[in-house]
Amino acid sequence: MRNWRAIVWLLVLCLAAPVMGQSIMEKLVTPGPLSGAHARLEAKCDSCHSSFRKEAQNGRCLACHKGVATDVATGTKFHGKFNPARTGACKSCHSEHKGRGGLIVLNQRTFNHAFTDFALTGAHARAKCTSCHRGNDYRGRPRDCAGCHGPFDPHKGQLGRNCQNCHTTSAWKPVQGFNHASTGFALTGAHRAVACMTCHAGQKWKLPETCVSCHARDDAHRGSRGTNCASCHTTANWNSATFDHSTTGFPLVGQHATAACAGCHGPGNANKHPARDCNSCHAKDDTHKGQNGPNCASCHNPRSWTQTSFDHDTMTRFALKGAHRQAQCQACHKQPAKLVKPPVTCIGCHTQDDAHKGGNGPDCERCHTVTSWKVVSFNHNTMTRFPLAGKHAQAKCESCHTKPPKELKLQTQCAACHAKDDKHLGKLGPDCGKCHTADGWAIGVRFTHDLTRFPLLGKHAQLACTACHADKTFSAKGTTCAACHADDHHKGTLGTPAPCQTCHNSTDWKAWRFNHDTQTKFSLTGKHQGLICSACHVRAGDPARTGNQCIDCHRRNDPHRGGFGEDCARCHTTNNFSEIIIRNGRPGG
């Protein structure tokens, strides 16, 4: 009972506390001291709190912070755009009674500036928060460029506060987006590429619009042509003038159209009215040294000094053709044409080019043409008795004609020129054409060996000529095998010279054939069959003269020592020497 009385008494004291002072109850229940911004309200709890009404808390905050209340009501700025800030309790972000520190709890790394009315773009997105917000100054910052960048404006306010007309947030330089035409002076040609400070040096933004006001120092005429530069020049290129020279009575054509003005008028237009005849300007270019007069236009034209319009074909008795047309005038006209007329004959100019040294006479055009001195039109095939074919057609004239044709008449036989090339030393006669052709000395050699006494058969047909005719005289070697093939195998045991053709043939040396039974008078029987030739023919000599009696070969095998005579066949046979034939009860009988 006593406790309840104490509580009631305490409530009475709280309600009876003075209006200006914090009640004892408030002092007892306060969670802690207020922030520095609200310190003056520490004795006035009801300034922020409504007793026993939590839902009225936000209304109390917004009653003081009217700007934030407007943001929430209009859905603008951070508190109006960020849904938790617009609908949530203020204390969820701005906690009080934490001491004299700040009320604002802001994570600068995660804060999304897009929920404000100033989205960060370009360089702004990379800037530190403290670059714009100093202390807790997060509200009420200016949104125009000049609000922040005014102190750094190099134009000192001369171009107004709308920096965005020229600059962007990407980078303060270079300037982008400014339309210079809005000033009444549109930038064209080379003006587009010029930096602003080239014309607006020293932040001078109001400039005269005449060319000469900026380009007086570039005026090569030094004012002699007046101040209206645009009458000749354009903004595309200062050196490209559009002046119509034909208005002066001297139209510029050919090379004159590309010449610099100073080329005729001198530096600074010193020569305002130069003479109009060619010689006045081109006397130094006159290769004739004035000998053809001052009227250069009679031959030359403005297109090119070296291209003349003089018609040599119609204006002289010597029409220019071929290489003559490309020759320079002075190549023939060593002296002025009025003083010396050059000859019109070939030899008159080309004596030094005559490789024949006059041996073929002065009529060069019989062989040569004006197209090229080295291109000759002489037709050896129709104009001589010796048509040129093969390598002859490629040979130079002097290869055969060592002297002029009038002094040395060449023969048409091959040997007349090629005797020194004759590998046969003349033994096959002078008519090389029987075997060789003009295509090449060693190309397409044609010789039919079958028409000789020794037709080429078998392996002989595959041999090169020099395999048999090593000395290249191609003289007859003989038609027998022994004429070329030494008897190294039989060593003369089958005759000298060896009659190789009796057994061998030209198809293959090892494919030989000999029938001893039919080709000799001694048939091979018994053990004689299968013996090699050298088994019997061991001595050099003619085989036809070899005896055909047994004793001729087997004398040393006769055990009777000749006691029964030399006719072994009376008792013995060729099958076996020990085999005895018994005839009429007695050997051999």
Number of C-alpha atoms within 10 A of each C-alpha: 5 6 8 9 10 11 11 11 11 14 13 11 14 16 12 11 13 10 10 8 12 16 18 15 14 14 14 8 8 12 12 13 15 21 19 14 11 15 14 10 14 20 15 16 16 12 13 19 16 14 10 7 8 10 10 13 16 17 16 15 18 16 13 12 11 11 14 20 19 15 16 21 12 12 15 17 19 21 22 22 18 17 13 13 15 19 12 11 16 16 12 10 14 12 14 18 16 13 14 15 13 17 20 12 10 11 8 11 8 7 9 13 14 14 16 16 13 14 11 15 12 11 12 15 13 9 11 11 13 12 9 14 13 9 8 11 10 12 12 8 12 11 10 14 16 17 11 14 12 16 10 10 16 12 13 12 14 12 13 12 16 12 17 16 14 15 17 18 14 12 12 13 10 12 14 13 11 11 12 13 10 8 8 8 12 11 14 13 12 12 15 13 9 11 11 14 11 10 14 12 9 10 14 11 14 9 11 10 10 12 16 17 11 13 12 14 9 10 17 14 17 15 14 12 15 11 16 12 18 15 13 14 16 17 15 13 11 16 12 12 16 11 11 12 12 10 8 9 8 10 12 15 13 13 12 15 13 9 11 13 17 14 11 18 15 14 13 16 18 14 12 12 10 12 11 11 12 15 17 11 13 12 14 10 10 15 10 12 12 14 13 14 11 16 12 18 15 12 13 16 18 16 13 11 16 11 11 16 11 13 11 12 12 10 9 9 9 13 13 16 12 11 12 15 14 9 11 10 11 12 10 14 13 11 14 15 13 8 9 10 12 15 11 11 13 16 17 11 13 12 14 9 10 16 10 15 12 13 13 16 13 16 12 18 15 13 13 16 18 16 13 11 15 10 11 15 11 14 12 13 12 10 9 10 10 14 13 16 13 11 12 16 14 9 11 9 11 11 10 11 14 12 15 15 11 9 11 10 10 14 11 11 13 15 17 12 13 12 14 10 10 18 13 14 15 14 12 14 11 16 13 17 13 12 13 17 17 16 14 12 15 10 10 12 13 11 10 9 13 11 9 10 10 13 12 16 13 11 12 14 14 9 11 10 13 11 11 14 14 10 12 15 15 16 11 11 11 11 12 14 17 15 13 13 10 13 18 7 8 17 16 20 19 21 18 14 16 21 15 18 13 12 13 16 17 16 13 10 11 10 10 14 11 11 11 12 11 10 10 12 10 12 14 16 12 11 12 13 12 9 10 9 11 12 8 13 17 13 15 13 17 15 16 11 8 13 11 12 13 15 17 11 13 11 14 9 10 16 9 10 11 12 8 12 11 17 12 19 15 16 18 18 16 16 12 10 14 10 11 14 15 13 11 7 8 9 12 14 10
